[in-house]
Amino acid sequence: MFEGTLVKLVPIGLRHLDDVYEAWNDPEMKQFLRGAIPDAYESEEKWIRRAIDEMAARRSFIFAIESLEDERFLGTVGIHGIDWVSQSANLGIAIHKRENWNRGYGRDALRTIIEFAWKDLNLRRLELGVHAFNKRAIHVYESLGFKRYGTAHQVVFIRGKYADSHFMELFRDDWEARDDAD
């Protein structure tokens, strides 16, 4: 378990299944995850079981985000596609319920998992993709030091429109230089 100032990250487990299923089938949240097609309960269970297996094999690290105040489930965050030779990986996050957006939980979870990536996994680079219409997330990523390095144009079809996706990256050296300046 890893603690930030507002949240703690705990390994995803079957005890989170009902929360994941509910949130990942909410069209408001799902638009940020590539569409609106609902998932079956069994599919979400398979996803969690696969995440547990990936974590055991040290290929991915998927965490539930829980409130430090009351241990309430807030979302998920993970490091995926780890390239151990290049010390690079993908990062993903979702704060699952609208009432938990804009409260600092996502930023705190990201700071916590970024520190885990640098200090415990010895990674040197993290990257992520974000839909161009997700201005809130882009603002958070940029505030943490992520820089945009490319755009895939009209790559997803969501709610009747094609949308661009941006690709962003963060290097450990930049994070540490920025962190030292704070």
Protein Blocks (a to p, Z undefined) as FASTA:
>chain_A
ZZdfkbccddddfklmmmmmmmmmgmklmmmnopabdcdfklmmmmmmmmmmmmmnopac
cdddddfklopafbdcddehiafknopacdddddfbfklgonlmmmmmmmmmmmmmmmmn
opabdcddddfklmmlmmmmmmnopacfbdcehkbceehiacddddddddfklmmmmmmm
ZZ
